[in-house]
Amino acid sequence: MGVAPLEFCDGASRRTLGINGSEIFEIPEFDELSPNKRLQLIIRRPDGSTQTARLKCRIDTEREADWFRAGGILPFALTKLS
């Protein structure tokens, strides 16, 4: 599917959230990405603790959302040919 264009909100960053790469991330509404949608990020740490943060989807238009859902612009274009 590719890299999801998501941005931390409210001044959060990997540093302020203490993200070091050992975490597991969940985005419950990921399948419902739409332009500029706000999402919740759940950070699950190895010690069992959890933390949440807000994310902003940086897909800015419905066309970009269609491209992302198709797996990129090339797969999107190929589906239009068939």
N, C-alpha and C positions, 0 to 999 in steps of 0.2 A: 504494500500500500504506500510506502514512502514515509517521509518524515512529516509529522503533523506540525503545522505552524502555530504553536501555542506560546503565549507570553504570560509571565507572572504578573499579577495585579497588585495594587496597593503597596508598591515599593518593595515587594518581596523579591528575593533572588536565591540562588542556590546557597549562597553564603549565609543570608539571614535565616534561611530554613535549615541550615546545617546539613545539607545534602552532600554525601561523600561517595556515593556510588554503591553502597551496600543495601540500599533501600529497594523496596518493591513499590511501584506506583500504580494506582488505579484511577481511572477517569470514568465514573459510572455512566455518564451520558455521551461517551465518545462516539457511539454509533449515530448520534443525533447532531453531529457537527453542522453548523450553519454559519453564515457570515456574522462575524463579530459576537458570536454567542459567548456567554460567560459560563465556565465550567468549574466544577469542584474537583480538585486533585486530592487524593488520599495517599499519604505517604506512610508506608508500613516499614518500621525499622526492625532490624534483627533482634532487638531486645523485646519485641512484642508491642511496643508503643506505636501509636498512630498520631499523625498530625494532618491537618487539612490546610489547603491554600486555594486561592482563586486563580483561575487562568482565563485569558481572553483568547478566543480563536482568531487568528490573524488571516483567515480566509475572508476576503473583503466583498466578494460578489458571489451570486448564485452560480455563475459560470465557473469560477474557481472551485466552488464546492463540488460541482459536477466532475471537474477534472480530478479532484482529490479522491472522490468516491470511486472513480474509474481506475485509479491507480496511477494517474499521471496523464499528461496531455496526449502522449502517443497512444496509450491504450484507449483513451477517450476517442481520439480521431479514428482509430481502427474499428471501434464498435460502430461508428457512424457509416463506415464503408460497407458493412455487411447487411 
